[in-house]
């Protein structure tokens, strides 16, 4: 078999390993994906970078520029933008996984290196987030290219990909810098399947500085742009969702145990590794520390860990090449056990999320008709269900609410704010398994801010229930402001 044909087959195998779980979990999404989609729709309509068509320009999308990338596909509405984002994420990750497989192939001449590729199809986080409609699929692709390209002889191109990833996801900056610097010690592969030559001498300072610039300057450019436009260098989400160190540590530990890095625990083998794979190990470790420092994430399936998982795969291939076969088999088996636990336990539910969201949108579109200002915590799906002005009770798109005390689900919203904003509809989520009580203010709601609003004085007199969605775990209550009479009430259920 010629070297070119072998490379093509290896790349195709890697791409297929990434594509299959992405297709199986293509129904997954999160509410925040539709927030970006609404920004993109308003850009497509020529209304500017706004969440609300008549509202101010706000910094409601952490990956600055992502909404602009979706705008060409968003003329048909937020759902059209979401569909495009999902396709782009799957395509980007699939292609990058092919390059990652080539890098794994060239890690050494030992067959054990290919065991690491089993981590790709077993990863529910990689598959689901590639298809989620967030920027995560593209960032995972950039993370894969950041570690694969140096292994294929293009270290500075890898540094540029790492920098692009950090520009989209700020918590990736430490990972990007470590990968870019370590990649300067990556050996040039001399052919598919052949053992690479000895690594070059210590990289020259000019080349190392160039790599660090490529990895760091995009992050700086985005921060400077934010500062100039919005008055703060950090994304608005950092204000709305203040970091919690304890939560971040638990989140990072859970991600470490369940997403594949267990395959890297091989202290004896580490000593036999050259500088480049040691750099990969350092980059993975630094990223998990950064995720912990960022306070973790409320979204499911280890979103913040996903961009570093391609580095885990390539590092695992190098570790497998330096360790004994039995030890490698045990580590890979333990890593796969954690991944398959997530795939089996969470995967089927995750695959239904998108369909359930679409059902809620269709069920409540009529109840929202005629609304002018709607206040809610989950504003993504609402942005696809109504063109009304939305008041973001989490503060992710609203600087004034973001600055209020509390986390993004526990903001202490004053009752006067609803009046000041002219809110005529409230949309609140009932707690899991709960029915709408009579009066509705006695109901138990899912998040703190919703419970707080239900307990405000005169809430029952100001608003009356008009509809309840029928999806069992997404029981949204539409409450319309009473005006000269009660809103069309629905029977508690």
N, C-alpha and C positions, 0 to 999 in steps of 0.2 A: 504494500500500500504506500503510495507516495505521501510525502509530508503534507502537501497541500490538501489532499483528500482526507487524511487523518484529522487535520485541524478542522476541516469542515464538519466532519462527523462528530467530533468532540464538541464543537460549538453548537451544533444542532441538538445534541443530547442535553447540553446545559440549558439551552433555550426552552426545550420541551419540558425539562424538569421544573422550570419556573412557570411556564404557561399553564400547565395542567391544574395546579392548585389555584392559580389566579382565575381560571375559568370556573372551577368548582365553587369558588367563593365570590364570584362576580356580583352577587346580589348584595354584598356588604357595602354599607356606607355609614356616614355619621352626619348629624345635623349640620356641623360646621362646614361640610362640603357645599351645602346649598347656600351658606352665607357668601362664600367666595363666588358661587354661581350667580348670585343676585348682583354683586358688584360687577361681574363680567357682563351681565345682561344690560345694566345701565350704561356701561362703557359702549356696548354695541349700539345702544340707542342714541349715543351722543350726549348723554346726560352727565358724563364725568365719573370720577372715582367716588361713588356714593353708594351707601347701603340703601338709603331711602331716596326715591327719585327727586323729591323736593327738599331733601335734607342736606346737611353740610358734608364736605369731604372729610372722611374719618379713616383712621388707620385700623380697620377691622380685619385685615388679612395678614397674618404673621409673615408668610412668604411674599414679601413685596414683589410685585411683578407677575405673580401667578394669575391673578384675575385678568391682566392684560393678555396673557398667553391664551386664555380661554375666550376672550372677547370675540374673535373671529367666528366662533361657533355658537355664540350666545344670543343671536338675534331672535331665535324662537322662544326664548325664555330661560329661566334658571334650570329647568329640567334638561333642556338641550345642552346647556353648558356643562351640567353634571355628566351627561352621557359622553360628551367629548373628553372631559377630564378622566373618566374611567378608562376610555379607550387609549388615551395618551399614556396613562400610568402603566397599563398592562403591556403596551407595545414597548415602552422604554425599558421596563424591568426585564422583559423577555429578551430583548436584544443584548442588554448589558450582562444578563446571565450567561449568554453564549461566550462573551469575552471572559467572564469569570471562570467558566469551565476550561478555557484555553490556559488561563493562568494556573489553575489547579493541575492541569496536565503537565505543565512545565515546572512544577514545584520540585520534582525529582524524577528519577527513573523507576521508583518503587511503586508497584501496583496499589499499595495501601493508600496512596494519596487520593485515589478516587473514592474512598469511603466517605470523605468529607462532603462529596457532592450529594450524598443521601440527605444531608441537612436541608437542602433546597426544597425538594417536593414535600418534605414532611413539615415545612414551616407554614402554619396557618397565618401568622403575622405577615410574612412576606407576600403570600398569595392574596390575603384579604386586603391589605393596605395598597397593594399595587392596583387593585380594582376599586378602591373606595371613593375615588373622585376627589381626594385631597392631593396635595403636592407630594405625598409620601412615596408614591410609586416612582416618580421622577427622581426624587432625592435618593431613594434606594438604588436606582440605576446609576446615578452619579457616584454614590458610595462604592458601588461595584467597580465602576471604571477607575475610580481613584486608586484602587488596589490592584486591579487587573492590568491596567496599561503599563505601570512600572515593570511588572513581571514580563511583559511582552516587549520591553525595550523603550517605552515612551514615558519616562519618569516625570518630565515637566508637564506633559499632557495630563497625567494622573493628578499632579498638583493642581492644575487648573480645574479639573472636575471636582476635586476636594473643596476648592474655593467656592465653586458654584453651589455645591451642597450646603456649605456653611452660610452662604448668602441667603439661601432659602430657609434654612433652619438654624437659628443662632446658637443653639446648644451644641452644634456640630463643630464649632470653631476649634476647640482643643483637639478633637479627632483629626480635623483637616490639617492642622499644623504638624502634628506628630507623623501622620501618614506621609505628608509631603517631604518632610525632612528625612524620614527613614527610607523613603523610596530612592533617594540618591545612592543608597548602598545596594540597591537591587541589581543582581547580575543580569546581563543580557542573555536571553535564552538563545541557544544555538540550533534549535530545531525541535519539532514536536516529539515528545517522549524521551528526548535525550537529556542526560544530566547536564545542568547548566555549568558553565565554567566558574572558576572561583570569582567571588565578588571583586569589584574594582577596589583600588585603594580608597582611603577616606576621601569623600567628595570634596571638591574644591569649594572654598567659601563663596565665590561668586555664584556658582551653580546652586548651592544650598540656599543662599539669600534669595535667588530668583524663585526657587521653589516655595519658600516661605511667603514671598510677596504674592505669588499666584494663589496661594492657599488663604492668605489673610486679607488682602486688599478688597476683594468683593464684599466681605463682611463689613469692612470699614466704610466702603462706599454706600452700602445700604443703610448703615447706621447714620452716616452723614446726611443722606437724603431724608431719612425720617426726621432728623433733628431740624433740618431746614424747612420741611413742609409741615410737620406736626408738632414741633417744639420739644420732642423727646427722642433720644436715640434708640431706646428699646421699644419693641412692639407694644401696642395698647394692651394686648393680652397679658403682658407681664404685670401691668398695673391691675387689671381686672382679676387675675388669678395669681395672687401673691404666693410665692414658693413656701412650702411646708417641708422643713428638713426631715422630719420623722417620716412623713408620707413618702418623700423622695427616696429615702433609704430603703423603705419596704418595697417600693415600686421597683427600684433598680435590682434588688436582690431577687424578687420574683421573676423579673425579666431574665436575669442571669441564669436562673435555674430552669426556665421553661422555654428559652428560645435558642438554645444550642451551645452557648459558651462553655458549658460543662465539658465539652469535648476538648477544651484547651488546657484542662488541669493536668499538667504533666511536668512537674518540676525537674525531674531527671532529664527528660528530653529537651527541656528549654536550654540546658547548658550546652547541648550539641548543636543548637541552631545558630546560623550566621546572623548578621546584623539585620538584614531585611525582614525575615520572619519575626525576629524579636521586636522589631519596630511595629509590626502588625499586632502583636500581643499587647504592646504598650498602648497602641491606639485604641484597641478594644477596651482596655482597662480604664483609660482616660475618659472615654466616652461614657461608660457606665457611672463613673464618678461625676461627670458633668450632668448626667440625667438625674442623679440623686440630688445634686446641688440645685438643679432647676425645680425641684419639688415634685418630680414625677409628672403624671398625666392622669386625667379622669377618663380618657377614652380607652376602650377595650383593646385587647390584642397587642399590647406592648408597642404602641406606635412609636415612641421616642427611641426605642432600641433598634427599630427596623433598619435605619440607614447603616448601622455598623455590622449587621448580620452577614453581608457579603465578605467583610474582612474576617469575620469568625470562620467562614467556610474556607477561605484561602489559608488562614493561619492554621486551621485544623489539618489541612492537607500537608503543610510543612511539618507539623508536630507528628503526624502519622508517618512521615518519611524518616523521622529521627527516632521513633519509639519502636518498641517491640510489637509484634502483631497482636498478641493477646491483650496487651494493655490498650492498644488502639481500638480493638474490637469492643472492649469493656467501656471505654470512654464514649465511643460513638453510640453504643447501645444505650447508655445512660442519657446522652443528649437526645437521642431519638425518642426515648421513653417520655421525657418531658414535653417534647414537641407533639408527639402523638396524643398525649393526654389533652393538650390544648385543642388539637385538631378534632378529636372525637367529642370532647366535652363542650367546646364553644363553637366549633366550625358550623354545624347545622343551624344553630341559632343565628350566627353571624350572616349566613347566606340568605336568611329571610328578612333581614333588616330593611333593605331597600324596598322590597315589595310591601312590607308593612307600612313604611313611610308613605309610599304612593297611595295606599288605601286610605290612610288618615287624610291626606291632602284631598282626595276625591270626596270622602265622606263629609268633610267640614267646609269645603269650598262654598257651598250654599249658605251655611250658617254665618259665614264671614262676609257674604255679599253686602255691599253698602257700608261696610265699616270704613271709618276714616283714619282712626289711630288705634292700633292694636298693641297691647303690652303683653309680653310673654318672655319666658326664659329660653325656650327652644324656638329661635326665630328663623332658623334655616328653612324648615318645611313650610313655615308660614309665608316666607318670601316667595315660595312657589305657588301658594294657595291664594294669595291676595296681593294686589298692588297697593294696598293701604300703607300708610306710614307705620313702621314698627318701632316700638319702644323696647330696647334690648335690656331686660331686667338683669342680665349677667354683666353688662357693661363691656362686652367684647367689641362692640362697634360704637359704643357711646362713652366718650371720655368723662362726662359728668357722673354717670352711674358707675363707671369703673373706679372712680375715686372714692366712692362711698365705702364705709366700713363693711367688713365681711368678705368671705370668699365669693367666687363667681356664682355659686348657687345659694348663697346666704346673705346677699346684699340687704341692708336695712333700708328698704325703700320707704320713704315717707309718703303718707297718704296724699299729702299736698302735691307731690310730684305727678300723680296720675291726673289730678285736676289741672295742674299747670300745663301738662303736655296735651290736654284735651283727649285723654284716653276714653274711647267709647266702647271698647271691647277688651276683656281680659281673657287670656287662654292659659289655664292651669292644668298641670298633670296630676291625676290622682295617684296615690301610692299603689304599689303592686297589690293586686287582689282586692282593692277597695272599690266600693260602689259610691255613687253620689248620694250624700245624705240629705235629709230635709230638716232644717234649712241647709243650704249648700255650705255655709260657713262652718258647719260641724264636720265636714268631710276631712279625711286625712289626705294631705297632698304629698307629693314625692320629694320635693326639695324645700329647704328652709325658707327661701324667699317666697315661695308660693304659700306655704303655711302662714308666714308672716302677713301676707296680704289678706288672706282669708280671715285673719284675726283682727284686722284693723277696725276701729270703731266705725259703725255705719256701713261696713262693706256689704252686708246683706241688703241694706236699704238702697245702696247705690247701684248694685249689679244683680242681675237675675240670670239663671242658667237658660241657655237657648239650645244647646246641643251637646251631646257626649259622643265621642268616637267609639266605635265598636271593637277595635283591636284590643284584645284582653290586656296586654302589657303596655299599651299606649292609650290609656283612657284620658284623653284630653277633654276638658270641659270648656266650652265657649260661653262666656258670661257677657251679656250685653248691658250697657248702662240703661237704667230706667229713665225714661223721658216722657213725662206726661202720662205715665202708665207703665205697667210692668212689661218687661221683655217677654216674648213668647216662651213660656216656661216648658221645660221637659220634665217628665216624671223621673224621680230618682231611680237609678238602677245600678 
